[in-house]
Amino acid sequence: MTPPPSARGFTLVEMVVALLIFAILAGAGVTLLRASVGTQEAVNGALADLGSAARLRALLSADLSQAVARPIEGAPGGFAGSANELRLVRAFEPAERIAGASGLQAIRWRVEGGRLVRQSITPAGRAMGPPAILSRDVASLSLRYRGADGSWLGLWSPSATEASLPRAVELRLQRRGEAEVTILVALPAGPAPARIAA
């Protein structure tokens, strides 16, 4: 005697097909979840890189916008730069005016031990306090300086025929395993460069 339709169960083939469909859907869900997590990590990394570059640009802009031509060790005009180091004197208003404070600060930017650091220095070039670490895992740093005639120089060493400060500074920074970041900052317009009479 045949059981009524309501009492019939699933056949083995139907169970296998159902399990196979469930396995396919579960696999697709796991793959989609992994892709979503990977994309989120990549986006977070890109946003962190953009934030780091923006902070670096803001700090370099602040230093260069306050640059003044005051002598320090290795920089008679108050500004000296090579392809991997920058020294400048900046004017700033101390948070609390101290009697005798000049409102001037000498700064050095360079790479030390794979880290881009910003260091306060004395006029004689000695470090003052611990350096501020601006970027880690630095593979390369390259600095260029725009002269009064519009040419880009790898070394800024003012002479009597050019201004004490460059017109602009270009910083190229590459961290290990990442794309190179280029930051270009123009300095405020200063006096016209001195000319030597012929």
N, C-alpha and C positions, 0 to 999 in steps of 0.2 A: 504494500500500500504506500502511495506517495504522500509525503508529509505536506501539510498546507503551505502555501507560499510564505506566510509570515514566520514559519518555523525553520525555513532554510537558512543555512549559514553561508559564509564566503568559501569559495573553492580555493585550493592552494594556488592556482594560477592568479586568481584575483588578488590574493594577499601579496604575492610576489610583485605583481604589477604596481599595487598601491605602495609597497615599501620602496620600489625602484623610483617611483615618482617623488615620494617624500625625500629620498636620498638626493635626487637631482636638485630639488628645491632648496634643501638644506645646504648643499654644496654651493649653489649660486648665492645664497644669502651670506655664507661665510666669506666668499670671494668679494662680494659687494662691501661687506663690513671692513675687510682688510684694505680694500682700495680707498674707502672713505677715511679710515684712520691714517693711511699713508699720505693722502692728499692733505688732511688737516695738519699733519706734522710738517709737510713741505710748506704749506701756507704760513704756519707759525714761524718756521725758520726764515722764510723770506721777509716776513714782517719784522722779525728781530733784526735782520740785516739792515732793513730800511731804517729802523729806529736808530741803530748804531751809527749808520752813515749820516743820518740827520743830526745826531748829537755831535758827531765829529765835525761836520760842516759848521754847525752853530758855534762851537768852541773856537775853531780856526778863524771864523769870521769875526768873532768878538776880539780875539787877540790882534788880528791884522787891522781891524778898524780903529784900534787904540794905539797902533804902533807910532812911535815918535823917534826922531833922530837924536838919540842920546848915546854916548859911547859906552861900550862894555868890552870886556876882554875878547879879542878876536873880531870885534865889530866896531871900528872907530866911529862909524856913522849910526850905530845903534841897531843895525840890521845886517846879518850875514847868513848866507845859506849855501849849502852844498846839495848834492843829489840825495843825500840821506840824513841831513841835519839842518835845522833852522834855529837861529838865535835872533831874538828881537827884544826891544825894550817897549813896554806899553805903559801908557798913562791910565790910571784908574783912580776913582774916588774911594778911599778906604771906608768900610762900613762905619767905623768910629774913628774920627780924626784924632790922631795922636800927635802931640807936640813934637815937631821935628820930622814927622813922616813926610816923605817926598811925594807920595802918590805915584811912584814909578816902580815897575817890577820887570826884572829881566826873566825871560822865558826861553826854554830850550825844548824843541820837539825832536825826537829821534827814536830809533828802534834799539832796544836793549833786550837781549835774550829772547828774541822772537815776540816782543811786546812793543807796541807803539806807546811811548810815554811822553808826558808833558811835565817838565820839571822847572820849578823856580830856582834861579841861580843868582849868585852874587855878581856884582860888576866884574869881579875877577874870574868868573866862570865856575865857581865852586857850587855844588848842589846845596840847596836849602830845603831840608825836610824830605819826606818820602815823595817819590814821583807819583803822579796820577796815571794809572794805566788806562789808556783809551781804547786799545784793541789788543787781543791776544792772537796767538798762532799766525803771526805776520810772516808771510813768505818773502815779500819784497815791499820796499818803500821807495818812491821816486819823487823828487821835488824839482820844479822848474820855476823860473822867475822871469817875468816880462819886463824888459827894459823900457826906457823912455822912447826908444825908436821903434818899439813894437816887436822886437825879436825876443825869442825865448832863450834863456840861458840856464845851463845846468849848475852854474856857480855864480852867486851874487857877492861881488866884492867891489863896492862902490869906488870909483875913481873920481878925479876932478871933473870929468866930462859927463857924469851922469848923476841922477838924483840919488839921495841917500837911501830912499825906499823904492822898491820895485812898483810897477803899476798893478801887478797881479801876481798871485802865487797859485801854482797848480800842484796838487798833491795826488799821487796815484798810489793806492794801497791794495795789495792782494794778500788775502788770507789763504792758508793752505786749504786746497779743495774748493775754493770759491772763486767767483768771477772778480775781476779787478774793479775797484771803485775809484772814480776820478772826481775830485773836488776842485773847483776853480773859484777863487775868491779875489775880487778886485779890491785894491786898497783905495782909501779916499784920495781924491786929487790933492796933491801937494804943490809946493812951489815948482816953477819950471826949472829944469836942470841947468846948472851953471855951464857956461861956454867959455872956452879958453880963447883969448884973442889970438888971431893968426899973426 
